[in-house]
Amino acid sequence: MLRVVIIGYGGMFTNLIAGALDANCEIVGVLRKEMVQYNPIIRKIKDILCPSLDYNYIKSYNLPEIHARGVNTEKFKKAILKLNPDIIFVGSWGELIKKEIYDIPKIATINAHPSLLPKYRGPNPYYWVIKNQEQSSGVSFHLVDGDYDTGAILAQEEIKVYPSDTGKTLKERTVLTARGVVCELLKDLSEDIIIPLTQSDDKSTYYSQPCDFELDFSKSAEENYAKIRAIHPWGEAYFYHECTCFSAFVHGSEVIENKTFYTEPKTVTNLDTDNKIIDVLCGDGKVLRIRTEHYNKYDRPFTKNYLKREIKIGKII
């Protein structure tokens, strides 16, 4: 029976735990992100008053927690040496793991990355895959080698990206897929039949943390709609009318054909103030229908009034 340590947070973390249990492995330790995020006293209070999904999941399986403020700390190193794991799995983690740590397990330290490596290395590939209107994504299990997402690949599975996908729905399918992949990977590793596949750097792409969520109506409606879907649920795409900023929400937004006589991009082609919907002509001749509110949450009760008073059909936004 393989001895496994799992570190991470969120859906990828819990699905790696589930996959390891499916493979009948012994999970000898887990490290959740909250151990790093919070002062120990604050974390203990939070675990009592407002326990996270990660904490509840760990407790439901009575898994032993590693109490360390990071993976590169002396405390974590001592814990891992004592636990003597065959494998460390990483499922969503911000720290770059040092060699003295990832070399400790008998077999390997393995990262689960939510893309088809070597494409889309870096944080939050869910966002970039949807924003770039890719038709497929995936999950990759690779050796940790001292850089971000560059290690040799042990297992991969492709995932279809649907035109209606948001960052949320793509992530949900990806982490669920990871559960099945890690289960099969662990079975294969116990039989010593895995041959690592070196990543091809000439095919690699790297994307940093997304930060530009402003819509650009001179571009295509599909590009703008992809940005709206990609950032959900971590944030909101936005646009300006003069100096006033508006959020663009996934639910209620869509791309439609232009059935008006307007031809200039950025023109308001229709307005539904009761439902807070504005139609804007984009650079490809299609219309982006946006369900909107004031970006400032305190101003949102006044959105309808602003749309009625300030936005006019046929005017440039």
N, C-alpha and C positions, 0 to 999 in steps of 0.2 A: 504493500500500500504506500503510495507516494505521500510524502509529508509536504504540505503546501502552506505558504504564507501569502496573504493577499493584501495589497494596499490600494487605496483609492477613495472614491466617493461617487455617489449618485448611481444611476442606472447601470453603468458599466461595472462598477464595483460589486453591486449586489448580484448581477448576473454572472460574474466570474465566480462568486461564492456558490451560486446555484449550480453552475456547470461543474465545479470541482466536487460538489456533493453528489451530483448525478454520476460522476465518474468513480464514486466510492473512494475518494481521496480523504486523507486526514488533514483537516485545516488546523494547523497548530498555532496560528496567530493571524490576527488582522490588525491593520492600522488604518483608521478612518481619518479623513481630512480635518475633522473637528478637533482631533488631538493636537494638530498643528495650529489651527485657527485661533483657539481660545485658551486663555489662562486656565490652568487646571481647576481652580475653584469655580470660575464662571461656567466652565464646561459641565462640571458636576451639577450645578444648579440648573443649567439648561437641560441636561439629561433627565432631571426630575420633573421640571415644570413644563418643558416644551421639547420632548425628545424628537430627534430627527428620524426620517425613514431609515437611514443607514443604521442608527443606533437600535431602533426597534427590530430591524432585520437581523442584526448581529445577536441581539438578546434572544430572539425567537429560536435561534439554533444553538444558543448557549456557547458561542464561539469565544475563545480567549483573546482578549484585546492586548495589544502592545502599547504601553504607555511611553510614548516618546514624542518630542516636539519637532520631529523631522526624520527623514530617512538617512541623512548623513550625520546624525548625531551619534555620540559615543554610546548613549543609552540604547539606541536602536541597534547599533552594531553588536553590543553585548547580548541583547535579547535574541538576535538572529543566530549568533554563535551558540547560544544555549539551546535554542529550538532545533538547530541543525536541520533545516528544511532541504528537501530535494529541489524545490522550485519556489521562487518568489514571482507572483503575478502582480502586474501594475495595471490598474484600471482607472485612468484619469488621475493625473498627478502633475503638479507644477514644477517640482524640484528635479534638477538634473542629477541623477544618481551617480555617486562616485564609484570608481572601479573597486575600491576596497570593500564596498558594500555589495555591488552586483556580482562580484566573484565568489561570494561566500556560499551560495547554494551548491549542492552537489552536482546538479544538472545545469541549471541556468536561471537567470532573471529574465522574465519575458514580459513585454509590454503589449497591451491590446490597444491598437490604434484604429479609430473609426474611419478609415479610408482604404482604398486599394493602393497601398504603397508600391512604388515610391512616389505616387501622385498624392498631393495634398498632405504633405508633412506639415506639422505645426498645430497650433491650437484651433479648436472648433472647426474641423473640416465640414461639419454639417452645414454651417452657414455658407462656406465658400462653394461647396458642391451645388447647392440650390441657386445661389446668386449667379454662378457661372452657367446655369442651365444644363448641367450634366444629366445624362440619361441613366447613369449607373454610379454607384459608390460601392462601399464594402467595409469589411473589417479585416485587419491584418494582425497576426501575432508574430512578433519579431523579437530577436535577442536584444537586450539592452547592452549598448556598447560604448556609452560615454558621450553620445551626442543625441540630439532629438530625432527620434523616429528613423534612424539610419541603419539599424542592425539587420542582420540576415533574417529572412522571413521563414517562419516555420509552418504557417498555415494562413490561408486567406479564403474568404468567401465573398462573392459579388452580391450586391443588393440593387434592385431596380429602384430608380428615382422616378416618382410619378409627378405629373404636371401640377397636381394639387398639394404636393408635399410641402410641409413647413419644416423648420429646423426641429421642432418638437416631434412630429410624426416620423421623420427620418431617423432621429436619434432613438426613438422607441423601438423601431424595427431593427436598427443596428445592434443595440445592446442585447436584444432578444436573440438575434442571430449569433452574437458572441457567446451566449450560453451554450448553444449546441456545438460551436466550433471548439471551445475550450474543453468540453467534455471529450470530444473525439481526439483532440490533441493530447490530452493527458493519457488516454488509453494507448495512443501510439507511442508516446514517450516512455511508458512503462514497458513497451516491447522493443525499444531502441531501434525504431525504423524511420526516424525523421532525418532528412538531409537538409540542412539550412540552405536557403537560396539567397545568395548575395544580391542586394539591391543594385539596380543600374542607375548610377548617378546622372547619366545623360538623359534619363527619362523622368527625373525627379522634379517635383514642384514644391515650393514651401510658401505658406501663407501665414502672416502674422495675425495677431488678435484683431478681428474686425472692428472698425471704428467709424467708418463713413456710412451713415444710414440716410442721408438726404436724397430724396427723389430728384431725378433730372428728366423733365418732360420733353427735352429735346432728343432724348434717347427713346428707344422703342418701349411700347406699353409692356411687352413681355419682360424686358430687362427690369423695369421698375416694379412690376408685380413680383418678379423673382426676389428682389431685394426685400419687399414687404414680407414675403413668406419665409425667407431665409433667416431673418432676425427674430422671428417669433419662436419661442416665448421669452427670449432673453432681453428684448427691448422692442422699440417701435421705430419703424421708418417714419420720416417726417418730410414736410414741405412748407414753404413760406407763401403767404399772401401778404405782399408788402413787408411789413416788419413783424407780422404775427405768424407764429409757428403752429402747425397742425400735425397731429399724429395720423398715421395711416394704418388701419387695422386689417388683419387678415380676413376676419369674418365679415362678409359684406362687400369685400373688394373683389374685382375681377377684370378681365380684359374683354372688351366687346367691340363689335364693328362700329365704325363711324357712319351713322345714317343721317347725318346733318350735312349742311352745305359748307361748314367751316373746314378750312384747310391748313390754317397756321398752327403749328405746335404750341402748346401751353394755353390754348383757348379753352375756356369753360363751355362745354357743349350742352350740359344739362345740370340741373340742381334739384335735389330733393331735401329740403330743409328739415322736414318732419323726421326723416330717417337719417339725417346728417350724412348724406351721400352727395358727392360732387364728381362729375364726369369731366375729365381733362384729355384733350387731344394730344397725342404723343408724336414723336418724330417719325414713326413708321406708318402714320395715318390711321392707327387704331386708337381706341379710347380706353383710358384707364379709369374704371369706376372705383372710387375710393370711399370707404366708410370712415368718417373722420371725427375727431374731437379736437378741442384746444390741446396743445401739447402739455401746457401747464395744467395739472390736475385740478387746481383750485379754480381755474377759469372754465372748466368744462360745463358747468351749468349754463354758461352764457353762449355756448357754441351755436345753438339754433338762431339766437338773436343776431349773432355776428354774421352768419351765413345769409340770413334774410336781408340784413342791412348793407353788407359790404360786398358780397360776391354777386356778380352779374353774369348771366349767360351771354356768351359772345365776347367777353372781355378776356384779356390775357392775365394769367395768374402769376 
